[in-house]
Amino acid sequence: MRKQNFIFLSVLMFIVLSCTAVSKKTEDKSFVRIENGQFIRNGKPYYYIGANFWYGAMLASEGEGGNRERLCRELDSLKSLGIDNLRILVGSDGERGVPAKVEPTLQIAPGVYNDTIFAGLDYLLAEMAKRDMLAVLYLNNSWEWSGGYGQYLQWAGYGKAPVPAIDGYAAYMEFVGQFVRSDSAQALFANYVKDVITRTNRYTKVRYIDDPTIMSWQIGNEPRAFLPENKASFSKWMRETAALIKSLDANHLVSTGSEGKWGCETNLNLFEEIHADSNVDYMNIHIWPYNWGWAPKDSLTANLEKAKSNTKAYIDEHLAVAKKYRKPLVLEEFGYPRDGFRFDKAAPITARDAYYRFVFELVEKHAAMQSLFAGCNFWGWGGLAELSSTHESWVPGDDYTGDPAQEPQGLNSVFASDSTTLSLIRSFTLNVRGK
């Protein structure tokens, strides 16, 4: 009996020490911290203008879709613009051949991974570290273009996930609304979170939890409750997932990936509830003037001032919540279509440039005041991608752009040929970083 007790205590001590080793906080100043509502990096306030680069891990792979030469050129271009913060998808989920889903997928079955994509993520982080860049890595998606909610429900036995392009968004949203109520689907996701966060980079030999290249783990891309009756379940899942991430990694920030009130059943109180949690370090919002009807496709220029006014009001109402909890606020997604709602690179970008300038000026102003409004990530970087001349939506074999598979390619992408936008970005990143 005494021997059994000794074995039990030894095992218990091993588990405690293992958990402590995983969650031990490092005092390395290169990790982004938060002090008095500000991001702090290397002992200084950190404000930024960044980009969405969702396809980075796929492009960095040596498998299908990968192109490491292009990846390095894209990172060099972004760095030359003064961009040091990239928001990136960890990987796509599930079976291939589904319309509007990006490929190749990372998690091909629960806990079964396409190692070339994991190698791509490792390589991407290694290359970003060389350029002193930071990654915000999101782990899930409420939308169909990378599997996410729908794929976990499908794996958990809820039936085949509807495809919005075929079945309509009403059917899709009713289906994926089950995710925040499903213990089994959430358990599959939790296992994935553990697998990702506890990785060691094969190129640098650095554990992810010890890598200051990662600024934040993000619960998902635009996580939603989808139905008013799901709000309590949604809040509970967000709270539990934030706690899980913190238990695995005490060194990195945790964020939600929320759109703000728009993604919280238009309920600002729900936004406040999920961001008040002590394991959520800062607040996120997204703003989409075209998608939200502020600037319809036939009046993008005519409604530009309305888009600007609504943008400032949306930031301000969420900034009031941020001030209440002394947490930074980041506008981590925003975009504007090209003039005339055209998608080709030759189409003018006058309205987009004006809208970008407006957002950048807000970031610059708040950086100068050392406000809680700490930065933005435009959507999205298309860089050197070439567009198909025969179809609008992405299909396997096409270049990755800033636009995910379900959207017309070129809709919101900033390409390397968009010289006026690049000049605008460069001028403001220098100003913001100098504050």
Summary of the structure (lengths in Angstrom):
residues: 435
radius of gyration: 21.1
end to end distance: 65.7
largest distance: 81.4
contacts: 1494
relative contact order: 0.13
helix: 45%
strand: 15%
